[in-house]
Amino acid sequence: MRRRGFFALAAGVLLAAGCGANDAGSVVKRLLVLEPTIDGHGWDRIAGRLATVAVQAGLARTAMAVERGGALGSAPRDAFGAFGAFGGPFAREGRLLVTAMPMVAAAEIANTVAVVNAATPIARLVGDWAVLVVPADSRLLTFEDFAAGLRRNPAGLAVGGRSEGGSEHVLYGMIGKCLGVDTRLLEYAGYLTPEDAVEALQVGQVAALLGSARALRSEIAAGRMRPLAVSSGDRIDGIDAPTLREVDVRLEYSDWCGLLGPKDMSPEDRDAAIALCDRLDAAPRWRSLCAAHGWSRVYLSGDDFRQWLATETARARGVLHELGLLKSSDTTCWGSCVRRP
């Protein structure tokens, strides 16, 4: 796809603040939040919510959310390239790009510049923990049953989730690796939407499903699915399942969402963007929105986020290579698969 067509204003939301919202010196005059959307992405339309809160919390006088379908792998380059007439500084015309794990993986699969190098990492905002579920009548009663089945025959248990190479696929590869299974043999079925994946589980096309714990909570509560494990560090309220760490898989994994700035931001603009995100994370309106949507706040900004993103990219790259989606990799397990004694 040509760069100039990538971020046409396919969907836009323009908001404006009222008078006296905040100190003018600390408010971005015009904020633009760009979001690449794709089926199964999981964070669709978060740009509009970010823009709304930015105005309501007095962080921006006006805010525009732009959503456009496109190739996630080249999103940072294409998105900021399409808005090359930027008149900066950030306090006058701030631009931020929504990023998430699917974008990181897509960039690796597409063999483009890694997301961490294609733009300026600003902040990690929220995360969404995963749950491994089976049908209520499945012969797999526990995660130990599931693990034993994988070890006997890695290709014998088809697991479903969102698109191939996406967050659930990467997580499944990590689980297989931690269990000592040849990840090249794992059977994974990717679906365009979570609803398609749920239907595949219900009709028996897959034996298990990896998906958002938040989104599958109602199916679990209704007794239509049995949870075997969650990917969070602590147990999740309302889901009676152990964490992966509790079943001797030293792994925590979240489908996360964050923000990037243009690649060549000045130190002053970067600091201003980080300051805006710091205030956004602390805003009561944002925290209420996160609670309403079941998002976990996993805030990390600036250099800490950049370093974390580099490590997470390396971890994903290694797994994607072992899943056969990359031709080569220079990474190893990076400590994610060390079993407890």
Residue pairs with C-beta under 8 A, 6 or more apart in sequence:
1 70
1 71
1 74
1 78
3 77
3 78
3 81
3 82
4 81
4 82
5 82
6 68
6 70
6 71
6 74
6 75
6 78
6 79
6 81
6 82
7 34
7 36
7 66
7 68
7 70
7 78
7 79
7 82
7 83
8 68
8 82
9 66
9 68
10 66
10 67
10 68
10 69
11 65
11 66
11 67
11 68
12 64
12 65
12 66
12 67
13 48
13 51
13 52
13 64
13 65
14 62
14 63
14 64
15 51
15 52
15 55
15 62
15 63
15 64
16 55
16 61
16 62
17 27
17 55
17 56
17 58
17 60
17 61
17 62
21 27
21 55
21 58
21 61
22 58
22 59
26 275
27 58
27 59
27 60
27 61
28 54
28 59
28 60
28 61
28 90
28 91
28 92
28 94
28 272
28 276
29 60
29 61
29 62
29 91
29 92
29 93
30 60
30 61
30 62
30 63
30 64
30 92
30 93
30 94
31 51
31 54
31 59
31 60
31 62
31 63
31 64
31 94
31 95
31 96
31 276
32 63
32 64
32 66
32 83
32 93
32 94
32 95
32 96
33 47
33 48
33 50
33 51
33 54
33 63
33 64
33 65
33 66
33 96
33 97
33 98
33 259
34 47
34 66
34 68
34 79
34 80
34 83
34 95
34 96
34 97
34 98
35 43
35 44
35 45
35 46
35 47
35 65
35 66
35 67
35 68
35 97
35 98
36 68
36 69
36 70
36 71
36 72
36 75
36 79
36 97
36 98
36 103
37 44
37 45
37 67
37 68
37 69
37 70
38 69
38 70
38 72
38 102
38 163
39 163
39 192
39 193
40 102
40 162
40 163
40 166
40 190
40 191
40 192
40 193
40 194
41 72
41 100
41 102
42 100
42 102
42 128
42 162
42 167
42 194
42 212
42 255
43 98
43 100
43 257
44 67
45 67
46 98
46 257
47 65
47 66
47 67
47 98
48 65
48 67
49 289
50 63
50 65
50 96
50 98
50 259
50 280
51 60
51 63
51 64
51 65
52 63
52 65
53 59
53 280
53 283
53 285
53 286
53 289
54 60
54 63
54 276
54 280
55 61
55 62
55 63
56 285
57 279
57 280
57 283
57 285
57 286
59 276
59 279
59 280
59 283
60 94
60 276
70 78
71 78
71 106
71 110
72 102
72 103
72 106
72 107
73 103
73 106
73 107
73 108
73 109
73 110
73 112
74 107
74 110
74 112
75 97
75 99
75 103
75 106
75 107
76 97
76 99
76 103
76 107
76 113
76 115
76 118
76 119
76 260
76 263
77 112
77 113
77 118
79 97
80 95
80 97
80 119
80 262
80 263
83 95
86 93
86 95
86 262
87 93
88 266
88 269
89 266
89 268
89 269
89 272
90 261
90 265
90 268
90 269
90 270
90 272
90 273
91 272
94 272
94 273
94 276
95 261
95 262
96 122
96 259
96 260
96 261
96 273
97 119
97 259
97 260
97 261
98 257
98 258
98 259
99 115
99 119
99 257
99 258
99 259
99 260
100 255
100 256
100 257
100 258
101 166
101 167
101 170
101 255
101 256
101 312
101 316
102 162
102 163
102 166
102 167
102 255
103 115
104 114
104 115
104 116
104 309
104 312
104 313
104 316
105 165
105 166
105 167
105 170
105 316
105 320
106 165
107 113
107 114
107 115
107 118
108 114
108 313
108 316
108 317
108 320
108 326
109 165
109 320
109 325
109 326
112 118
114 313
115 260
115 309
115 313
116 306
116 309
116 310
116 313
118 263
119 260
119 261
119 262
119 263
120 260
120 261
120 262
120 263
120 264
120 265
120 270
120 273
121 258
121 260
121 261
121 305
121 306
121 309
122 258
122 259
122 260
122 261
122 270
122 273
122 274
122 277
122 301
122 302
122 305
123 258
123 259
123 274
123 277
123 278
123 281
123 299
123 300
123 301
123 302
123 305
124 256
124 257
124 258
124 298
124 299
124 300
124 301
124 305
124 308
124 309
125 256
125 257
125 258
125 259
125 277
125 280
125 281
125 297
125 298
125 299
126 256
126 257
126 290
126 295
126 296
126 297
126 298
127 254
127 255
127 256
127 257
127 295
127 296
127 297
127 298
128 212
128 213
128 214
128 254
128 255
128 256
128 257
128 294
128 295
128 296
129 212
129 213
129 214
129 230
129 231
129 232
129 236
129 254
129 255
129 296
130 167
130 168
130 171
130 210
130 211
130 212
130 213
130 230
130 231
130 253
130 254
130 255
131 210
131 211
131 212
131 213
131 216
131 220
131 227
131 229
131 230
131 231
131 236
131 239
131 241
132 143
132 146
132 159
132 175
132 208
132 209
132 210
132 227
132 228
132 229
132 230
132 241
133 201
133 208
133 209
133 211
133 216
133 219
133 220
133 225
133 226
133 227
133 228
134 140
134 146
134 201
134 207
134 208
134 209
134 225
134 226
134 228
135 201
135 202
135 204
135 224
135 225
135 226
136 223
136 224
136 225
136 226
138 207
138 208
138 226
139 145
140 146
140 149
140 207
140 208
140 228
141 226
142 228
143 228
143 229
143 241
143 242
143 244
143 247
144 247
146 157
146 208
146 228
147 179
147 247
149 156
149 157
150 156
150 157
150 176
150 179
150 181
150 186
151 179
151 180
151 181
154 176
154 181
154 182
154 183
154 185
154 186
154 187
155 185
155 186
155 187
156 187
157 187
157 207
157 208
158 187
158 188
158 189
158 205
158 206
158 207
158 208
159 172
159 186
159 187
159 188
159 189
159 206
159 207
159 208
159 209
159 210
160 188
160 189
160 190
160 191
160 197
160 200
160 201
160 205
160 206
160 208
160 209
160 210
161 167
161 168
161 169
161 171
161 172
161 188
161 189
161 190
161 191
161 197
161 209
161 210
161 211
162 168
162 169
162 190
162 191
162 192
162 193
162 194
162 197
162 211
163 169
163 190
163 191
163 192
164 188
164 190
164 325
165 190
165 320
165 323
165 325
166 190
167 255
168 210
168 211
168 255
169 188
169 190
169 323
170 253
170 316
170 319
170 320
170 323
171 210
171 231
171 253
172 186
172 188
172 210
173 183
173 186
173 319
173 320
173 322
173 323
174 251
174 253
174 315
174 319
174 336
174 337
175 244
175 249
175 251
176 182
176 183
176 186
177 183
177 319
177 322
177 333
177 336
177 337
178 244
178 249
178 250
178 251
178 336
178 337
178 339
179 249
183 319
183 322
183 323
184 322
184 323
184 324
186 323
188 323
189 197
189 200
189 205
189 206
191 197
191 200
194 211
194 212
194 215
197 206
197 209
197 211
198 209
198 211
198 216
198 219
200 206
200 209
201 208
201 209
201 225
202 224
208 228
209 216
209 225
212 255
213 230
213 231
213 232
213 236
213 239
214 293
214 294
214 295
216 225
216 227
217 238
217 239
217 294
219 225
220 226
220 227
220 238
220 239
221 238
227 239
227 240
227 241
228 241
229 241
229 242
229 243
229 244
229 246
229 247
229 249
230 236
230 239
230 241
230 242
230 243
230 244
231 243
231 244
231 251
231 252
231 253
231 254
232 243
232 252
232 254
232 296
233 243
233 245
233 252
234 243
235 241
235 242
235 243
243 252
244 250
244 251
244 252
244 253
245 251
245 252
245 340
248 339
248 340
249 339
250 336
250 337
250 338
250 339
250 340
251 336
251 337
254 296
254 298
256 298
257 295
258 300
258 305
258 309
259 273
259 277
261 269
261 270
261 273
265 273
270 302
274 301
274 302
277 299
277 301
278 301
280 286
281 287
281 297
281 299
287 297
289 295
290 296
290 297
300 308
311 334
314 331
314 334
315 331
315 333
315 334
315 336
317 326
317 329
317 331
318 329
318 331
318 332
318 333
318 334
320 326
320 329
321 327
321 328
321 329
321 331
322 329
